[in-house]
Amino acid sequence: MLIWLKSKGADINSKIEIRPSTRQGSGYGVFVKDAVEADELLFTIPRSACITLDQALQDEVCGKTFQKIIDQAGPGGITVAMAGFMAKEWLLTPTTDNKRTQDTSFGPYLRTLPWTRGVNNQEHILFWSNQEIEMSLKGSMCYSEATALREEVNLAIRVLNGIVKPPIEAQRRKERGDEEKEEEAEQNSGFSWPWQTKSTEDTTTTTILEGLPEAVKGAFVCLLTRAFEDGEGDAEKLVPMLDMMQHSEDPSISHVMRKSDGSVQVRARKALEGGEELFNQYRSELEESMPYHRFFTRYGFVPGVEEDMMNLLQDKSSIFFAQTAEV
Ligand SMILES: C[S@@+](CC[C@H](N)C(=O)[O-])C[C@H]1O[C@@H](n2cnc3c(N)ncnc32)[C@H](O)[C@@H]1O
């Protein structure tokens, strides 16, 4: 990913390194190898290396339909559109054990993301089974939000299937060099919304594409846990490297978007010693709208708590369960 970032024009301070975080069992983190001064530039990521809403809307095949989702669904449609773009790119990206040589534009970055549960120790209620939700979350303060989010993602899978399945299948056929099949499919495909009635059943869009549910869930998890705003007037976006930083209420970095070219600059907020881990503040833990149980539903962890979440849920911890007042 670092080689790819540099080829895109990213400027990364030689003192930066990525290694397992000091927050135990929580994946990777970003560190400085040597001391840095306050306000020192740590890295600059060009906009072309970020996954932004404009990337999704400029997608040659699906961009216009993503825009329609936003027009019809409002702000919630932005996450659906970005998840659709990411899922499509991911399903066309070769994994390391795949023999295909043609990589996608974001391939080296997409391969670092937690598409499935446990990758980089990523936990999230979107990865859980219905049974786990019922067993562990029922009666907790997370339950209604978690089930609403899961329903939203299930709906998104059905909507996105109608949009991204035809181009993914077309691309796969093309890669197989099966041009005759491609032409035939193009004649028959004709895009339509999944909820529009058709005179004959069209199996090209009604059957859910293999791997799509997992890809859309993974994309939602990445967007919820790793996308941040930096500057007014820009939606949340994924910024490689910045998204490798762990959260702390006492952040050691600041990030801003340069208005002139949309690149993201990350600087040290204070002088740091060599070997220190860098922390970003995802959301203030003091925000009333972000109590710890909601932090968990969105980000998959509770700040400052290293105990296993499943044990805490089983023990009906007050983080998750409202306590009845003692008489
Ligand atoms: C933006 S990513 C950070 C990079 C991630 N650790 C990785 O390896 O790719 C956010 C995820 O990191 C983990 N995380 C971040 N800050 C944490 C903290 N303070 N304590 C525990 N886990 C944390 C959670 O899994 C969260 O969903």
The ligand as an SDF file (V2000), in Angstrom:
LIG
                    3D

 27 29  0  0  0  0  0  0  0  0999 V2000
   -9.6890    3.4840   11.7980 C   0  0  0  0  0  0  0  0  0  0  0  0
   -9.4640    1.8020   12.1630 S   0  0  0  0  0  0  0  0  0  0  0  0
   -7.8830    1.8220   12.9080 C   0  0  0  0  0  0  0  0  0  0  0  0
   -6.9370    0.8260   12.2830 C   0  0  0  0  0  0  0  0  0  0  0  0
   -7.2400   -0.6040   12.6050 C   0  0  0  0  0  0  0  0  0  0  0  0
   -6.8140   -0.8850   13.9630 N   0  0  0  0  0  0  0  0  0  0  0  0
   -6.5540   -1.5430   11.6220 C   0  0  0  0  0  0  0  0  0  0  0  0
   -5.7910   -2.4210   12.0390 O   0  0  0  0  0  0  0  0  0  0  0  0
   -6.8050   -1.4430   10.4280 O   0  0  0  0  0  0  0  0  0  0  0  0
  -10.6440    1.6570   13.4500 C   0  0  0  0  0  0  0  0  0  0  0  0
  -10.6970    0.3240   14.1460 C   0  0  0  0  0  0  0  0  0  0  0  0
   -9.5410    0.1270   14.9760 O   0  0  0  0  0  0  0  0  0  0  0  0
   -9.8960   -0.3880   16.2500 C   0  0  0  0  0  0  0  0  0  0  0  0
   -9.6210    0.6840   17.2670 N   0  0  0  0  0  0  0  0  0  0  0  0
   -9.3620    1.9700   17.0260 C   0  0  0  0  0  0  0  0  0  0  0  0
   -9.0880    2.6500   18.1510 N   0  0  0  0  0  0  0  0  0  0  0  0
   -9.2010    1.7670   19.1560 C   0  0  0  0  0  0  0  0  0  0  0  0
   -9.0590    1.8680   20.5710 C   0  0  0  0  0  0  0  0  0  0  0  0
   -8.7530    3.0040   21.1500 N   0  0  0  0  0  0  0  0  0  0  0  0
   -9.2650    0.7490   21.2990 N   0  0  0  0  0  0  0  0  0  0  0  0
   -9.5950   -0.4370   20.7040 C   0  0  0  0  0  0  0  0  0  0  0  0
   -9.7480   -0.5870   19.3570 N   0  0  0  0  0  0  0  0  0  0  0  0
   -9.5480    0.5000   18.6000 C   0  0  0  0  0  0  0  0  0  0  0  0
  -11.3790   -0.7300   16.1740 C   0  0  0  0  0  0  0  0  0  0  0  0
  -11.4850   -2.0390   15.7010 O   0  0  0  0  0  0  0  0  0  0  0  0
  -11.8720    0.2350   15.1170 C   0  0  0  0  0  0  0  0  0  0  0  0
  -13.0450   -0.2220   14.4770 O   0  0  0  0  0  0  0  0  0  0  0  0
  1  2  1  0
  2  3  1  0
  2 10  1  0
  3  4  1  0
  4  5  1  0
  5  6  1  0
  5  7  1  0
  7  8  2  0
  7  9  1  0
 10 11  1  0
 11 12  1  0
 11 26  1  0
 12 13  1  0
 13 14  1  0
 13 24  1  0
 14 15  1  0
 14 23  1  0
 15 16  2  0
 16 17  1  0
 17 18  1  0
 17 23  2  0
 18 19  1  0
 18 20  2  0
 20 21  1  0
 21 22  2  0
 22 23  1  0
 24 25  1  0
 24 26  1  0
 26 27  1  0
M  CHG  2   2   1   9  -1
M  END
$$$$
